[in-house]
């Protein structure tokens, strides 16, 4: 469920018509619904009622500080994967003891940054990282709390570029070597083992891969405790998918996911962390764009928008589907025609959809890309010297620009000309 609905023939974000935002901000722009963000967070939090738990929002999905503050006010922790994300979380007022640091390539500088500013735990991905973490913590005279990310070799049945739990993926250590690696960690100074981490991928639409992975983690927990390790926390990652195409079968609900967690690891008495990102932010955001031209091609019509692959790269990178709807509600029974929906970037890859059935549109009409709140604005760029797409947050009948569109002068002024030129 989201809070983007047609009302009196126009598409609204909560109580604000999208046409009003477009007139004020210009297009393209991202718009997020506060009510949807809050609702989706609460679904996960309520799914784990009865267990000691923390829902750590995966910031890589959408990391604007206004979004972070909205979720942090509800009690959310944050899952970060870079020093920059850590700094964003802290700037948004998230305390260090609610920040989990994941990622395969943590640098010494990033480790020191988190140890200085406060951290809930590091999810360690490799033995070399573990050794560096020990060195940095020891030099600083502190102790680093860690989980070790295990790779359970489970097929998440998702897009190859977002699968993370198979043996050929770069993430974690093979679960078969976990006891050996935990023994090495226990012998290192400056490190405190507190638990286990696992994450098998993104946009999962079936609970079975989660169940397979979590059962392996439960077994490993018992083994590691028998070896003398204190395992009091399980970080179970994120990855629950969202329905991008309205015609698709709906993915499992957070309540079903919570029941699975209780069933597979609830008996262990561990604190549970989960790291949802896409399901919290995905359907909480739209990308709104304007038609520049309707072009007749050879046997096809092109709908050319002012939004492009630099604003929303998911279709070009993942062949991703987004429902694209007119901002003005079509009359019932209105004729539909097939369009190739494209942007103005000088690449054929700048294509959002082919043969998409839409009501007839013309230059100046507004369209909205649904389910664009996750991995949209965060992956945007200034390719073709196109200004970075702005972001807008709506709450009730109010809206605010939470990232402004830069001017050409601001963009160009970042360049530095060498003195010999």
C-alpha positions in Angstrom: 0.0 0.0 0.0 1.1 3.6 -0.7 -0.3 7.0 -0.4 -0.2 8.0 -4.1 -3.8 7.9 -5.2 -6.0 9.6 -7.8 -8.4 12.1 -6.5 -10.8 14.2 -8.5 -9.0 13.1 -11.7 -5.5 14.0 -10.5 -2.7 11.9 -8.9 -1.9 13.0 -5.3 1.0 12.4 -2.9 -1.0 12.2 0.3 -2.9 15.5 0.2 -0.8 17.3 -2.3 -1.5 17.2 -6.1 1.6 16.2 -8.0 0.9 18.9 -10.6 1.3 21.5 -7.8 4.8 20.1 -6.9 5.7 20.1 -10.6 4.7 23.7 -11.1 6.8 24.7 -8.1 9.9 22.4 -8.5 10.0 21.6 -12.2 10.5 18.2 -13.7 11.8 15.6 -13.3 11.7 15.1 -9.5 11.4 12.4 -6.9 8.6 12.7 -4.3 8.3 10.6 -1.1 5.3 10.0 1.1 6.0 10.3 4.9 2.9 8.3 5.7 4.1 5.4 3.5 7.6 5.4 4.9 6.3 5.3 8.4 3.7 2.6 7.7 6.3 0.3 6.0 8.7 0.7 8.9 6.0 -0.2 11.4 5.1 -3.3 9.5 8.5 -4.7 10.1 8.7 -3.5 13.7 5.3 -5.1 14.5 6.3 -8.3 12.7 9.0 -8.9 15.3 6.9 -8.1 18.4 7.8 -10.5 21.2 11.4 -10.7 20.2 14.3 -8.5 21.3 14.9 -6.7 17.9 16.1 -3.7 16.0 15.0 -2.8 12.5 18.0 -1.2 10.8 17.0 0.6 7.6 19.3 -0.1 4.7 20.4 3.4 3.8 21.6 2.4 0.3 18.0 2.3 -0.8 17.4 6.0 -0.2 19.7 8.1 2.0 18.3 11.6 2.1 18.6 12.9 5.6 14.9 13.8 5.7 14.1 10.2 5.1 16.6 9.1 7.8 15.2 11.5 10.4 11.7 10.3 9.6 12.6 6.7 10.3 14.9 7.4 13.2 12.1 9.2 15.0 10.2 5.9 15.0 13.2 4.1 16.6 14.9 2.7 13.5 18.5 1.8 13.4 20.6 2.3 10.2 22.6 -0.2 8.1 25.5 1.7 6.4 28.0 0.5 3.8 30.4 3.4 3.6 31.9 6.2 5.6 29.7 8.7 3.7 26.6 6.8 4.7 27.8 6.6 8.3 28.3 10.4 8.3 24.8 10.9 6.8 23.3 8.8 9.6 25.1 10.7 12.3 24.2 14.0 10.7 20.5 12.9 10.7 20.8 12.4 14.5 21.1 8.6 14.6 23.1 7.6 17.6 26.1 5.3 16.9 24.7 2.5 19.0 21.9 2.1 16.4 24.3 2.0 13.3 25.5 -1.3 11.8 28.4 -1.1 9.4 28.3 -3.6 6.5 30.2 -3.9 3.2 33.1 -5.8 1.8 35.6 -3.0 1.4 35.8 -1.0 4.7 38.9 1.1 4.8 41.1 1.9 7.8 39.8 5.4 7.7 36.1 4.3 7.7 36.8 1.8 10.5 38.4 4.6 12.6 35.6 7.0 11.8 33.0 4.6 13.1 35.0 3.6 16.2 35.4 7.3 17.0 31.8 8.2 16.4 30.2 5.1 17.9 29.0 1.9 16.3 26.6 -0.9 17.2 28.7 -3.5 15.3 30.8 -4.2 12.3 29.5 -6.9 10.0 32.9 -8.4 9.0 33.1 -9.8 5.5 36.6 -11.4 5.3 39.6 -12.4 7.3 41.8 -9.6 6.0 39.2 -7.1 7.1 39.1 -8.7 10.5 42.8 -8.3 10.9 42.7 -4.6 9.9 39.8 -4.0 12.3 41.8 -5.6 15.1 44.8 -3.4 14.3 42.8 -0.2 14.1 40.8 -0.9 17.3 44.0 -1.8 19.2 45.8 1.3 18.1 42.8 3.4 19.3 42.6 1.6 22.6 39.0 0.5 22.0 37.1 -2.8 21.4 35.2 -3.3 18.2 32.0 -5.3 18.4 31.6 -7.7 15.4 29.5 -10.2 13.7 31.0 -12.2 10.9 29.0 -12.5 7.7 28.6 -16.0 6.6 27.7 -17.0 3.0 25.2 -19.9 3.2 25.4 -20.7 -0.5 21.6 -20.3 -0.9 20.1 -19.2 -4.2 18.0 -16.2 -3.6 16.2 -16.6 -7.0 16.6 -12.9 -7.8 18.5 -10.8 -10.4 22.1 -12.0 -10.7 23.4 -8.5 -9.9 21.6 -8.3 -6.6 22.1 -11.9 -5.4 24.6 -12.0 -2.5 24.3 -15.4 -0.8 25.8 -17.9 -3.3 29.3 -19.3 -3.2 30.4 -17.3 -6.2 29.4 -14.0 -4.7 31.9 -11.6 -3.2 30.1 -11.4 0.2 31.0 -13.0 3.5 32.9 -16.2 4.3 31.8 -19.7 3.3 29.6 -21.1 6.1 31.7 -24.3 6.0 34.7 -22.3 7.3 32.8 -20.3 9.9 34.0 -22.2 13.0 37.6 -21.8 11.9 37.2 -18.1 11.2 35.4 -17.4 14.5 38.3 -19.2 16.3 40.7 -16.8 14.6 38.6 -13.8 15.5 38.5 -14.9 19.2 42.3 -14.8 19.3 42.6 -11.3 18.0 42.9 -8.3 20.3 40.5 -5.3 20.1 37.6 -7.4 18.9 34.5 -8.7 20.6 32.4 -11.4 18.9 28.7 -10.7 19.5 26.9 -12.6 16.8 26.4 -13.8 13.2 25.4 -11.9 10.1 23.8 -13.2 6.9 22.3 -11.5 3.9 21.4 -13.5 0.7 20.2 -10.8 -1.7 17.7 -8.2 -2.7 14.1 -8.2 -4.2 13.3 -11.7 -2.9 9.7 -12.7 -3.7 9.7 -16.1 -2.0 10.3 -16.9 1.7 11.9 -20.3 1.0 15.5 -19.0 0.4 15.3 -17.0 3.7 14.1 -20.2 5.5 17.0 -22.2 4.1 19.6 -19.6 5.1 18.1 -19.0 8.6 18.1 -22.7 9.4 21.7 -22.9 8.5 22.4 -19.9 10.8 20.5 -21.5 13.6 22.6 -24.6 13.3 25.8 -22.6 13.2 24.7 -20.6 16.3 24.5 -23.9 18.3 27.9 -25.0 17.0 29.6 -21.7 17.8 28.1 -21.7 21.3 29.4 -25.2 21.8 32.8 -23.9 20.8 32.7 -21.3 23.5 31.6 -18.2 21.6 29.0 -15.8 22.9 26.4 -15.5 20.1 23.8 -13.1 21.4 22.8 -11.3 18.2 21.7 -12.4 14.7 21.8 -10.0 11.9 19.5 -11.6 9.3 19.9 -8.9 6.6 17.1 -7.6 4.4 16.0 -8.3 0.9 12.2 -8.8 1.0 10.9 -7.7 -2.4 8.1 -5.3 -3.5 5.6 -5.6 -6.3 6.9 -3.4 -9.2 4.3 -4.5 -11.7 0.8 -4.3 -10.4 -0.2 -7.5 -12.3 2.5 -9.6 -10.6 1.8 -11.8 -7.6 2.5 -9.9 -4.4 5.6 -10.8 -2.5 5.3 -12.1 1.1 4.2 -9.7 3.7 6.5 -8.5 6.5 4.2 -10.3 8.9 4.9 -13.6 7.1 8.6 -12.8 7.1 8.5 -12.1 10.9 6.7 -15.4 11.5 9.4 -17.2 9.6 12.1 -15.6 11.7 10.4 -16.6 14.9 10.0 -20.1 13.6 13.6 -20.6 12.5 15.7 -18.7 15.0 13.3 -17.6 17.7 14.3 -20.5 20.0 17.9 -19.3 20.3 17.2 -16.4 22.6 19.2 -14.0 20.4 18.5 -10.3 19.7 17.4 -10.1 16.1 18.4 -7.4 13.6 16.9 -7.0 10.1 17.9 -4.6 7.4 15.0 -3.8 5.1 15.5 -1.0 2.6 13.6 -1.5 -0.6 10.3 -2.5 1.1 10.4 0.6 3.3 11.4 3.1 0.6 10.4 1.5 -2.7 6.7 2.2 -2.9 7.1 5.3 -0.8 8.5 7.2 -3.8 7.6 8.3 -7.3 9.7 9.8 -10.1 7.6 12.4 -11.9 8.5 13.5 -15.4 7.1 15.5 -18.3 6.6 14.5 -21.9 8.8 16.6 -24.2 7.8 15.0 -27.5 5.7 12.3 -29.0 7.7 11.0 -31.9 6.5 8.7 -34.7 9.1 6.2 -35.6 9.2 3.2 -38.0 6.3 1.1 -36.8 6.4 2.6 -33.3 5.8 5.7 -31.3 8.3 7.1 -28.8 7.2 9.0 -25.7 10.3 11.2 -25.1 10.4 12.4 -21.4 12.6 14.9 -19.6 13.5 12.2 -17.1 16.4 10.0 -18.2 18.6 7.0 -17.3 20.8 9.3 -15.2 17.7 10.0 -13.0 16.4 6.4 -12.8 19.0 3.9 -13.9 17.2 0.7 -12.8 15.6 -0.1 -16.2 18.9 0.3 -18.0 21.0 -1.6 -15.4 18.6 -4.3 -14.3 15.9 -4.4 -17.1 13.6 -3.3 -14.3 9.9 -2.7 -14.7 8.2 0.4 -13.2 4.5 1.1 -13.7 4.3 4.4 -15.5 1.0 6.3 -15.1 -0.4 9.6 -16.2 -0.7 12.3 -13.5 -4.1 13.2 -15.0 -6.3 10.2 -14.5 -7.5 8.7 -17.8 -11.2 8.4 -18.4 -12.6 4.9 -18.1 -12.5 3.1 -21.4 -9.9 5.5 -22.9 -8.0 4.0 -25.8 -4.6 2.7 -25.0 -1.7 2.8 -27.5 1.8 1.3 -27.3 4.7 3.6 -26.6 8.4 3.1 -26.3 9.1 5.4 -23.3 12.6 6.9 -23.5 14.7 9.7 -22.1 16.8 12.4 -23.8 20.3 10.9 -23.0 22.3 10.0 -26.1 22.2 6.2 -25.5 19.8 3.6 -26.7 20.0 2.2 -23.2 18.1 5.3 -22.1 14.8 3.4 -22.5 12.3 2.9 -19.7 9.8 0.6 -21.4 9.1 -0.8 -24.9 5.6 -1.2 -26.3 4.1 -0.1 -23.0 0.3 0.4 -23.3 -0.7 3.9 -22.2 -3.5 6.3 -22.8 -2.6 8.8 -25.6 -0.4 11.5 -24.3 1.0 14.7 -25.7 3.9 17.1 -25.0 3.5 18.8 -21.6 1.7 15.9 -20.0 3.1 14.6 -16.7 3.7 10.9 -15.9 4.7 9.2 -12.7 7.0 6.2 -12.3 5.7 4.1 -9.4 7.8 2.2 -6.9 10.8 4.4 -7.6 11.6 5.4 -4.0 14.4 2.8 -3.6 17.6 2.8 -5.7 16.3 5.8 -7.6 17.7 9.1 -6.4 20.7 7.5 -4.7 21.9 6.0 -8.0 21.2 9.2 -10.0 24.1 11.1 -11.7 24.8 14.2 -13.7 25.6 12.3 -16.9 25.3 14.4 -20.0 25.7 17.4 -17.6 22.1 17.0 -16.6 21.3 18.5 -13.2 21.0 16.0 -10.4 17.3 15.2 -9.9 15.7 17.0 -6.9 13.9 15.2 -4.1 10.7 16.3 -2.4 9.1 15.0 0.9 5.3 15.2 1.4 3.6 15.1 4.8 -0.2 15.5 4.7 -0.9 18.7 2.7 2.7 20.1 3.0 5.7 19.4 0.8 9.3 20.5 1.0 12.3 20.2 -1.3 14.8 18.0 0.5 17.5 18.1 -2.2 17.5 21.0 -4.6 18.2 20.8 -8.3 21.7 22.4 -8.9 22.1 25.1 -11.5 24.4 24.7 -14.5 26.7 27.3 -12.9 26.9 25.3 -9.6 27.7 22.1 -11.6 30.3 23.7 -13.8 32.0 25.6 -10.9 33.0 22.3 -9.4 35.5 21.8 -12.2 39.0 23.2 -11.6 41.1 24.4 -14.5 44.9 23.7 -14.2 47.1 26.8 -14.2 48.7 25.8 -17.5 45.3 26.2 -19.2 
